[in-house]
Amino acid sequence: MARILAFDYGIKRIGLAVTDELQIIASGLTTVNTKEIFSFLTKYLKNENVELFVIGEPKQMNNTVSESEQYIVVFIEKLKSTFPKIPIVRVDERFTSKMAFQSMIDGGLKKKQRQNKALIDEISATIILQTYLEQK
């Protein structure tokens, strides 16, 4: 089997998470500057077999799309054209940042460590991926 790669898209940074090859466990991979994501993915996909991209879908409480969706749509189009053989699935990402922050508190991270936005993005991507795995 191949891995599944999840994205928590942000204008400045993208949090990434990945499954093991059996697609059982979701783990944080890294956080990449948004401008560098395609060069990162090109290198990563040369070494790893990825069969699916999972991308967070930001929604408002009333189930309408978030303002950031306009940027994500552009990202998805470029992702499709750059890696056309890898399908894309969207997953509701409401509350993932809050859940990520809470998991940092529960994990005993100090206040200074919890202010690391890159770590929050990576944990958020992991939560998005875990949500997908649970729904599958």
C-alpha positions as CSV (number, residue, x, y, z in Angstrom):
1,M,0.0,0.0,0.0
2,A,1.0,3.6,-0.3
3,R,0.8,6.5,2.1
4,I,-1.8,9.2,2.4
5,L,-0.6,12.8,2.7
6,A,-2.8,15.5,4.4
7,F,-2.6,19.2,4.2
8,D,-3.6,22.0,6.5
9,Y,-3.4,24.9,4.0
10,G,-2.5,28.3,5.1
11,I,-1.5,31.5,3.2
12,K,1.9,31.5,5.0
13,R,2.4,27.8,6.0
14,I,1.1,24.4,5.1
15,G,1.0,21.7,7.8
16,L,1.6,18.2,6.5
17,A,0.8,14.8,8.0
18,V,1.2,11.4,6.5
19,T,0.1,7.8,7.2
20,D,2.2,4.8,7.5
21,E,2.2,2.5,4.5
22,L,-0.6,0.4,5.9
23,Q,-2.7,3.6,6.3
24,I,-3.4,3.0,10.0
25,I,-1.5,5.7,11.8
26,A,-1.6,9.5,11.0
27,S,1.6,11.3,12.0
28,G,2.8,14.9,11.7
29,L,5.3,15.2,8.9
30,T,6.4,18.9,8.8
31,T,5.3,22.4,8.1
32,V,6.4,24.0,4.8
33,N,6.4,27.6,3.7
34,T,3.4,27.9,1.3
35,K,5.7,29.3,-1.5
36,E,7.9,26.2,-1.2
37,I,5.3,23.5,-1.1
38,F,5.5,22.3,-4.7
39,S,9.3,21.9,-4.6
40,F,8.9,20.1,-1.3
41,L,6.3,17.8,-2.7
42,T,8.3,17.0,-5.8
43,K,11.2,15.9,-3.7
44,Y,9.0,14.0,-1.2
45,L,7.1,12.1,-3.9
46,K,10.3,10.9,-5.5
47,N,11.1,9.0,-2.4
48,E,7.6,8.1,-1.1
49,N,4.7,6.4,-2.6
50,V,1.6,8.5,-2.0
51,E,-1.8,7.4,-3.3
52,L,-4.1,10.2,-2.0
53,F,-4.0,13.8,-0.9
54,V,-6.4,14.8,1.9
55,I,-7.0,18.6,2.2
56,G,-8.8,20.4,5.0
57,E,-12.0,22.2,4.0
58,P,-12.5,25.2,6.2
59,K,-16.2,25.9,6.9
60,Q,-18.1,28.4,9.0
61,M,-20.4,27.3,11.8
62,N,-23.4,27.7,9.5
63,N,-21.7,25.2,7.1
64,T,-20.8,27.8,4.4
65,V,-17.2,27.9,3.1
66,S,-14.6,30.0,4.8
67,E,-12.9,33.1,3.3
68,S,-9.7,31.0,2.9
69,E,-11.4,28.6,0.6
70,Q,-10.6,30.8,-2.4
71,Y,-6.9,30.3,-1.9
72,I,-7.3,26.6,-1.3
73,V,-9.2,26.1,-4.6
74,V,-6.2,27.7,-6.4
75,F,-3.8,25.4,-4.5
76,I,-5.9,22.4,-5.4
77,E,-6.0,23.2,-9.1
78,K,-2.2,23.6,-9.2
79,L,-1.9,20.3,-7.2
80,K,-4.1,18.5,-9.7
81,S,-2.1,19.8,-12.7
82,T,1.3,19.1,-11.1
83,F,0.4,15.6,-9.7
84,P,-2.5,14.5,-11.9
85,K,-2.4,10.8,-10.9
86,I,-3.0,11.5,-7.2
87,P,-6.6,11.9,-6.3
88,I,-7.7,14.6,-3.7
89,V,-10.3,14.3,-1.0
90,R,-11.6,17.1,1.2
91,V,-12.2,16.8,4.9
92,D,-14.1,19.3,7.2
93,E,-11.4,21.0,9.2
94,R,-13.6,23.0,11.7
95,F,-12.0,23.2,15.1
96,T,-8.7,21.4,14.1
97,S,-6.6,24.4,15.2
98,K,-8.4,24.5,18.6
99,M,-8.0,20.7,18.9
100,A,-4.3,21.0,18.0
101,F,-3.8,23.6,20.6
102,Q,-5.6,21.6,23.2
103,S,-3.6,18.5,22.4
104,M,-0.4,20.6,23.0
105,I,-1.7,21.6,26.4
106,D,-2.7,18.0,27.2
107,G,0.7,16.8,26.0
108,G,2.3,19.1,28.6
109,L,4.0,21.6,26.2
110,K,5.1,24.8,27.8
111,K,3.4,28.1,26.8
112,K,6.4,29.1,24.7
113,Q,6.2,25.8,22.7
114,R,2.4,26.3,22.3
115,Q,3.0,29.6,20.5
116,N,4.8,27.7,17.7
117,K,2.2,28.2,14.8
118,A,4.1,25.8,12.6
119,L,3.6,23.0,15.1
120,I,-0.1,23.9,15.4
121,D,-0.4,23.6,11.6
122,E,1.4,20.2,11.6
123,I,-0.9,18.9,14.4
124,S,-3.9,20.2,12.6
125,A,-2.9,18.3,9.4
126,T,-2.6,15.2,11.6
127,I,-6.1,15.7,12.9
128,I,-7.4,16.2,9.4
129,L,-5.8,13.0,8.3
130,Q,-7.0,11.1,11.4
131,T,-10.5,12.3,10.7
132,Y,-10.3,11.0,7.1
133,L,-9.0,7.6,8.4
134,E,-11.8,7.3,10.9
135,Q,-14.5,8.1,8.2
136,K,-13.0,5.7,5.7
